[in-house]
Amino acid sequence: SVTWVVFSALGQRSAEARRGAARFLRDSVKSRVVLHAYRDGFFPTEWPQIKETFEALRTEIEPDLIFTHFREDRHQDHRVLSDLTWNTFRDHQILEYEIPKWDGDLGRPNVYVPLSLALARRKVAGLMAVFATQRSKRWFSEETFRALLRLRGIEAGTEWAEGFHGRKVVVA
């Protein structure tokens, strides 16, 4: 079962979030999408309310694996979500994903997931198809996403890979 949570799903971004979740979760046996309407760019000033949302979420789910933003991401909203993820789910497996953008804050991932060429293409196509509000940004391009998957593939000793930051990895 997958719980997909989006914290800033206002207006057009709400439809994007639903389309993105449907596309990326289409092979999941059971999934639930949770959308919140916190204002984009203002998460630091809404910290108490977002923290309460995290605390409520913690009472509803006991995840095996959590994906969140890279802790060193320079976007203020992304940092808040990463910090609250770690604060709320201290005993859980957490992988931090990277978002290429103008900040130059990708870092050096230490967990890699090899991808087939078909899956890499599907991932890039999905990003481009779903997130229309991001298309005006120069960094949001097929070339950027393909290049990142290829670079992470080189680092992982394969053709294509996705990179994550694993700060505390427990192998059972």
C-alpha positions as CSV (number, residue, x, y, z in Angstrom):
1,S,0.0,0.0,0.0
2,V,1.3,3.5,-0.9
3,T,0.3,6.8,0.7
4,W,1.2,9.7,-1.6
5,V,1.2,13.1,0.2
6,V,1.4,16.5,-1.5
7,F,1.6,19.6,0.7
8,S,1.1,22.4,-1.9
9,A,-1.7,21.3,-4.2
10,L,-3.5,24.6,-4.9
11,G,-5.4,25.3,-8.2
12,Q,-3.7,23.7,-11.2
13,R,-1.2,22.0,-9.0
14,S,-4.0,19.9,-7.4
15,A,-4.9,18.4,-10.8
16,E,-1.2,17.9,-11.5
17,A,-0.7,16.1,-8.2
18,R,-3.6,13.8,-8.9
19,R,-2.4,13.0,-12.4
20,G,1.1,12.4,-11.2
21,A,0.0,10.1,-8.4
22,A,-2.3,8.2,-10.8
23,R,0.5,7.8,-13.3
24,F,3.3,6.8,-10.8
25,L,1.0,4.6,-8.7
26,R,-0.8,2.8,-11.5
27,D,0.9,-0.5,-10.7
28,S,0.3,-0.3,-6.9
29,V,-2.2,-2.7,-5.4
30,K,-3.5,-0.2,-3.0
31,S,-2.9,3.5,-2.8
32,R,-4.2,6.7,-1.2
33,V,-3.5,10.2,-2.3
34,V,-3.6,13.0,0.3
35,L,-3.5,16.6,-0.9
36,H,-2.9,19.7,1.3
37,A,-3.3,23.4,0.3
38,Y,-0.3,25.0,1.9
39,R,0.9,28.1,0.0
40,D,3.9,27.5,-2.3
41,G,7.0,29.3,-1.0
42,F,5.6,30.0,2.5
43,F,6.2,26.7,4.3
44,P,8.7,28.2,6.8
45,T,6.0,30.6,8.1
46,E,3.5,27.7,8.2
47,W,5.8,25.4,10.1
48,P,3.4,24.8,13.1
49,Q,0.4,23.9,10.9
50,I,2.5,21.7,8.7
51,K,4.0,20.0,11.8
52,E,0.5,19.3,13.0
53,T,-0.3,17.7,9.6
54,F,2.8,15.5,9.9
55,E,1.8,14.5,13.4
56,A,-1.7,13.5,12.2
57,L,-0.2,11.5,9.4
58,R,2.0,9.6,11.8
59,T,-1.1,8.3,13.6
60,E,-2.5,7.0,10.3
61,I,0.4,5.2,8.7
62,E,3.4,3.1,9.6
63,P,5.5,3.3,6.4
64,D,8.3,0.8,5.5
65,L,9.9,3.4,3.2
66,I,9.5,7.2,2.9
67,F,10.6,9.4,0.1
68,T,11.2,13.1,0.9
69,H,13.2,16.0,-0.5
70,F,17.0,16.1,-0.1
71,R,17.8,17.8,3.3
72,E,20.2,20.2,1.6
73,D,17.7,21.3,-1.0
74,R,17.8,25.1,-1.1
75,H,14.1,25.5,-1.8
76,Q,12.6,26.6,1.5
77,D,9.5,24.5,1.2
78,H,11.5,21.4,0.4
79,R,13.8,21.9,3.4
80,V,10.8,22.2,5.8
81,L,9.3,19.0,4.4
82,S,12.6,17.1,4.7
83,D,13.2,18.3,8.3
84,L,9.6,17.4,9.4
85,T,9.8,14.0,7.7
86,W,13.0,13.2,9.8
87,N,11.5,14.8,12.9
88,T,8.2,12.8,12.6
89,F,9.4,9.5,11.3
90,R,12.6,8.9,13.3
91,D,12.6,5.1,13.2
92,H,11.7,4.7,9.5
93,Q,13.7,4.1,6.4
94,I,13.9,7.4,4.6
95,L,15.4,8.2,1.1
96,E,15.8,11.7,0.0
97,Y,15.3,12.4,-3.7
98,E,16.9,15.1,-5.8
99,I,15.3,17.8,-7.9
100,P,17.6,19.4,-10.5
101,K,17.1,23.2,-10.6
102,W,18.9,26.5,-10.7
103,D,20.2,26.2,-7.1
104,G,22.9,23.7,-7.9
105,D,22.1,21.7,-4.8
106,L,22.0,18.1,-6.0
107,G,24.7,16.8,-3.7
108,R,26.2,13.4,-3.9
109,P,23.7,10.6,-3.5
110,N,24.8,7.3,-1.9
111,V,21.9,5.0,-2.8
112,Y,21.2,4.1,-6.4
113,V,18.3,2.3,-8.1
114,P,19.3,1.0,-11.6
115,L,16.7,1.7,-14.3
116,S,16.1,0.0,-17.6
117,L,16.1,2.3,-20.6
118,A,12.4,1.8,-20.9
119,L,11.8,2.8,-17.3
120,A,14.1,5.8,-17.6
121,R,12.1,7.0,-20.7
122,R,8.8,6.4,-18.9
123,K,9.9,8.3,-15.9
124,V,11.1,11.3,-18.0
125,A,7.9,11.2,-20.1
126,G,5.8,11.1,-17.0
127,L,7.5,14.2,-15.5
128,M,7.1,16.1,-18.7
129,A,3.4,15.1,-19.2
130,V,2.2,15.7,-15.7
131,F,3.9,18.8,-14.3
132,A,2.7,21.6,-16.7
133,T,3.3,24.3,-14.1
134,Q,7.0,23.6,-14.1
135,R,7.5,23.7,-17.9
136,S,8.4,27.4,-18.0
137,K,11.5,26.8,-15.9
138,R,14.7,26.4,-17.8
139,W,15.8,23.4,-15.8
140,F,12.6,21.5,-16.4
141,S,13.4,19.7,-19.6
142,E,13.7,16.1,-21.0
143,E,17.4,16.7,-21.5
144,T,17.9,17.7,-17.9
145,F,16.2,14.6,-16.5
146,R,17.8,12.2,-19.0
147,A,21.2,13.6,-18.2
148,L,20.7,13.2,-14.5
149,L,19.5,9.6,-14.9
150,R,22.5,8.9,-17.1
151,L,25.0,10.6,-14.7
152,R,23.6,8.6,-11.8
153,G,23.8,5.5,-14.0
154,I,27.5,6.1,-14.5
155,E,28.0,6.5,-10.8
156,A,26.1,3.3,-10.2
157,G,28.0,1.3,-12.8
158,T,25.0,0.9,-15.1
159,E,23.4,2.8,-17.9
160,W,20.6,4.5,-16.1
161,A,19.9,5.0,-12.4
162,E,18.0,7.2,-10.0
163,G,20.1,8.6,-7.0
164,F,18.9,9.0,-3.5
165,H,20.5,10.2,-0.2
166,G,20.2,7.6,2.5
167,R,21.3,9.3,5.8
168,K,20.3,6.3,8.0
169,V,20.0,3.0,6.3
170,V,19.0,-0.1,8.3
171,V,19.5,-3.4,6.6
172,A,17.5,-6.2,8.2
